[in-house]
């Protein structure tokens, strides 16, 4: 996967206190049992660590981690 995906996994691993190999590109936030508060935290960490704004409202339960990385990459390229 991309460097962005790896950074996203690092963020999730830290927030969930879980090993990075638990996360897969096809996993959704619903599959990972990510609640709305954690969505806000993820959004904040993405902005801090990757320099791009992704609203927590964009991080919907059915969004995959791979699609999240693509969204971030699209914003970084703009």
C-alpha atoms as a printed R data frame, in Angstrom:
   type eleno elety resid chain resno       x      y      z
1  ATOM     1    CA   UNK     A     1   0.000  0.000  0.000
2  ATOM     2    CA   UNK     A     2   0.915  3.648 -0.115
3  ATOM     3    CA   UNK     A     3   2.834  5.666  2.447
4  ATOM     4    CA   UNK     A     4  -0.429  7.442  3.258
5  ATOM     5    CA   UNK     A     5  -2.102  4.132  4.034
6  ATOM     6    CA   UNK     A     6   0.792  3.160  6.295
7  ATOM     7    CA   UNK     A     7   0.498  6.487  8.137
8  ATOM     8    CA   UNK     A     8  -3.260  5.972  8.528
9  ATOM     9    CA   UNK     A     9  -2.659  2.508  9.973
10 ATOM    10    CA   UNK     A    10  -0.122  3.998 12.371
11 ATOM    11    CA   UNK     A    11  -2.734  6.511 13.548
12 ATOM    12    CA   UNK     A    12  -5.361  3.787 14.005
13 ATOM    13    CA   UNK     A    13  -2.919  1.479 15.713
14 ATOM    14    CA   UNK     A    14  -2.078  4.197 18.222
15 ATOM    15    CA   UNK     A    15  -5.710  5.160 18.854
16 ATOM    16    CA   UNK     A    16  -6.857  1.544 19.227
17 ATOM    17    CA   UNK     A    17  -3.718  0.375 21.016
18 ATOM    18    CA   UNK     A    18  -3.663 -2.506 18.538
19 ATOM    19    CA   UNK     A    19  -0.974 -4.031 16.342
20 ATOM    20    CA   UNK     A    20  -0.744 -2.631 12.818
21 ATOM    21    CA   UNK     A    21  -1.289 -6.058 11.269
22 ATOM    22    CA   UNK     A    22  -4.854 -5.994 12.607
23 ATOM    23    CA   UNK     A    23  -5.743 -3.412  9.951
24 ATOM    24    CA   UNK     A    24  -6.413 -4.243  6.301
25 ATOM    25    CA   UNK     A    25  -7.192 -1.914  3.362
26 ATOM    26    CA   UNK     A    26 -10.599 -3.545  2.864
27 ATOM    27    CA   UNK     A    27 -11.611 -3.161  6.525
28 ATOM    28    CA   UNK     A    28 -14.356 -0.636  7.178
29 ATOM    29    CA   UNK     A    29 -14.688  1.549 10.236
30 ATOM    30    CA   UNK     A    30 -17.822 -0.441 11.128
31 ATOM    31    CA   UNK     A    31 -15.821 -3.676 10.913
32 ATOM    32    CA   UNK     A    32 -13.257 -2.161 13.287
33 ATOM    33    CA   UNK     A    33 -16.006 -0.994 15.696
34 ATOM    34    CA   UNK     A    34 -14.924  2.632 15.416
35 ATOM    35    CA   UNK     A    35 -17.387  4.890 17.216
36 ATOM    36    CA   UNK     A    36 -18.209  8.521 16.427
37 ATOM    37    CA   UNK     A    37 -15.822  9.925 19.043
38 ATOM    38    CA   UNK     A    38 -12.963  7.923 17.580
39 ATOM    39    CA   UNK     A    39 -13.924  9.202 14.109
40 ATOM    40    CA   UNK     A    40 -13.347 12.726 15.402
41 ATOM    41    CA   UNK     A    41  -9.996 11.683 16.864
42 ATOM    42    CA   UNK     A    42  -8.974 10.062 13.573
43 ATOM    43    CA   UNK     A    43  -9.910 13.229 11.698
44 ATOM    44    CA   UNK     A    44  -7.809 15.349 14.068
45 ATOM    45    CA   UNK     A    45  -4.821 13.004 13.780
46 ATOM    46    CA   UNK     A    46  -5.037 12.981  9.979
47 ATOM    47    CA   UNK     A    47  -4.917 16.768  9.951
48 ATOM    48    CA   UNK     A    48  -2.044 16.934 12.446
49 ATOM    49    CA   UNK     A    49   0.115 14.182 10.983
50 ATOM    50    CA   UNK     A    50  -0.727 14.315  7.295
51 ATOM    51    CA   UNK     A    51  -1.583 17.992  6.878
52 ATOM    52    CA   UNK     A    52  -4.927 17.453  5.195
53 ATOM    53    CA   UNK     A    53  -8.455 18.037  6.427
54 ATOM    54    CA   UNK     A    54 -10.853 15.109  6.386
55 ATOM    55    CA   UNK     A    55 -14.035 15.895  8.252
56 ATOM    56    CA   UNK     A    56 -15.163 13.269 10.725
57 ATOM    57    CA   UNK     A    57 -18.519 13.317  8.880
58 ATOM    58    CA   UNK     A    58 -16.671 11.975  5.808
59 ATOM    59    CA   UNK     A    59 -15.399  9.007  7.799
60 ATOM    60    CA   UNK     A    60 -18.599  6.998  7.537
61 ATOM    61    CA   UNK     A    61 -18.891  3.453  8.927
62 ATOM    62    CA   UNK     A    62 -18.830  1.806  5.483
63 ATOM    63    CA   UNK     A    63 -15.681  3.621  4.323
64 ATOM    64    CA   UNK     A    64 -12.678  1.323  3.988
65 ATOM    65    CA   UNK     A    65  -9.217  2.161  5.186
66 ATOM    66    CA   UNK     A    66  -7.975  1.918  1.609
67 ATOM    67    CA   UNK     A    67 -10.614  4.406  0.448
68 ATOM    68    CA   UNK     A    68  -9.664  6.714  3.313
69 ATOM    69    CA   UNK     A    69  -6.027  6.656  2.179
70 ATOM    70    CA   UNK     A    70  -7.151  7.420 -1.394
71 ATOM    71    CA   UNK     A    71  -9.234 10.360 -0.122
72 ATOM    72    CA   UNK     A    72  -6.213 11.704  1.761
73 ATOM    73    CA   UNK     A    73  -3.951 11.242 -1.280
74 ATOM    74    CA   UNK     A    74  -6.463 13.113 -3.454
75 ATOM    75    CA   UNK     A    75  -6.499 16.014 -1.022
76 ATOM    76    CA   UNK     A    76  -2.711 16.042 -0.778
77 ATOM    77    CA   UNK     A    77  -2.424 16.194 -4.583
78 ATOM    78    CA   UNK     A    78  -4.797 19.159 -4.855
